[in-house]
Amino acid sequence: MLLTLASLLTWQAFGNPSYMNCDFNCLGGYTPGSAFGQMGIANVGATSGATCAISTDIPGTGFVQGQDYQVTVSSTTALAQKLAASSGSFGGSETVDENSKVTSHAYTWTAPSCGSASFRALCGAGGSIDEMWYAAEVSSTEAAGITCTTTGSSSDATTTPAGSGLELTAGLSMRAEVLDSTDIRIEVTSSMNTWIGLGFASGDSVSMIDADAFVCSGGEVLRYWMTAKSTPTSGVSVPGSSCSTVSGQVTMEFTRKLEADSANEVAITPGTSQTIIFAHGEEGSTTMSYHFGNRGGLIIDFAETSSAVVAKATAPASLWLHLIFMAIGWGALLPWGVALANRTRNVTGAPPGSWFKLHKRIQVVGWAVQLVGFCMAVWYVQALQFTSAHHVIGFVAVVLGTLQPFNAILRKLCAHPHPGESKTAGRLIFEIVHKGSGYIATLMGMLNCWIGVLLLIRNEFEAAVIAVAATLAAIGTLSVTFYFILSLIQKDNCISKALTGANSYGDKVETKMDA
């Protein structure tokens, strides 16, 4: 947590434009003299020109589809840079950055299928430099005489596949036509102005991993072979494809082989049911980015695409292990350890220090279990991701929880007070930090168990996965909640006395006194 806070403070004081999550449309919101409000910089510089400028080696006659060109951003002083293109890509991405402070840097840009392309950039840095400059927009179009496969009007568009239409999800539909024994043409249409993607799963599960995907983004169709649950890069241009926008409606069309030409590709077998996945962005997000809940999967037969069955996502071993270990760790063990430390200190007849032994033993096991659960989460998504509340809350809880044994070591250095003595300042600080972070982490962990269950439901996982996660979360969180409330009402309740050994200890004391 401290590292996260430190990084945020550093970004505010010394950040570069590259740390901004800002695409082409976002950069258009900054103009000379406009408010900036990031990295400690109030406003964008009042002028444009040599302070931040864009130049390209695209010929005056225009660009050619798939050709690489150099786009250079320069400034009068050494500054960091962020550059974005309205179409085409910088190695598969709409934006590209230069973190080092330079006066000039050239970026390789790959031209789209057709249409036009514009470039926007920011130059600046926080800290001692504390300035931000906007580069005047530079535009180019495709060369004359080039056959345009990506169109902006219905009259230029390719022929619509004759196959039956199928609604993938609200506002997203697909039409497919098997052309012959080797090729199939597919059209995907969105009622929103956004990027869209269609993928062919490598198995029965609704999963990005190893999927063969086609994405309409930034005015062109790129093919990706997914390897992780993250936004893919290094897409391959699809010949003869179309990514068009007409009256706010986006249509992607492409023709592909039925057979797989390589180990990365997924074959289409008409007459056989197979799983497809799909996703799209938010309204106005025309460049591929995280889809949030705008995704899903279907089981269809490409021989007849008028009907489909909703594909329930199956959980791989990594997800099973993640949910089981986290439900046990943050749903049961760690909350019980905290509750017992809080409620059994003064149980009548309990042996001295029994609460601490309970707390320590349970927390050590819970600490190890939650670490395994965190590792399983990273294995499942193949990266650290912060794209949902579940990710953020879980990460903060794990960081705080993992630090607990280390700040607990400071307990011995903070002078444990003897009876009748007041606590030292160091002891008070330790208790505030250790207890405070422990309570926060525990509540976040318990809450996140249920957020995880809701995610499984929203992402349409199989009933067995949801049932196991919900059952484990309920057993842990509800039992500890019941115990905590009971102990508030009755300090010397049967659970507290049994766990601390108060009954047997009290009997021994009475026996000795009688003797």
Buried (B, 14 or more C-beta within 10 A) or exposed (E): BEEEEEEEEEBBEBBBBBBBEBBBBBBBEBEBEBEBEBBBBEBBBEEBEEBBBBBBEBEEEBBBBBEEBEBBBBBEBEBBBBBBBBBBBBEBBBBBBBEEBBEEBBBEBBBBBBBBBBBBBBBBBBEEBBBBBBBBBBEBBBBEEBEBBBBBEEEBBBEBBEBEBBEBBEBBBBBBBBEEEEBBBBBBBBBBBBBBBBBBBBEBBBBBBBBBBBBBBBBBBBBBBBEEBBBBEEBEBBEBBBBBBBEEBBBBBBBBEBEBEEEBBBEBEBEEBBBBBBBBBBEEBBBBBBBEEBBBBBBBBBBBBEEBEEBBBBBBEBBBBBBBBBBBBBBBBBBBBBBBBBBBBEBEBBBEEBBEEBBBEBBEBBBEBBBBBBBBBEBBBBEEBEBBEBBBBBBBBBBBBBBBEEBBEBEEEBBEEEEEEEBEEEBEEBEEBBEEBBEBBBBBBBBBBBBBBBBBBEBBBBEEBBEBBBEBBBBBBEBBEEBBEBBEEEBBBEBBBEBBBBEEBBEEEEEEEEE
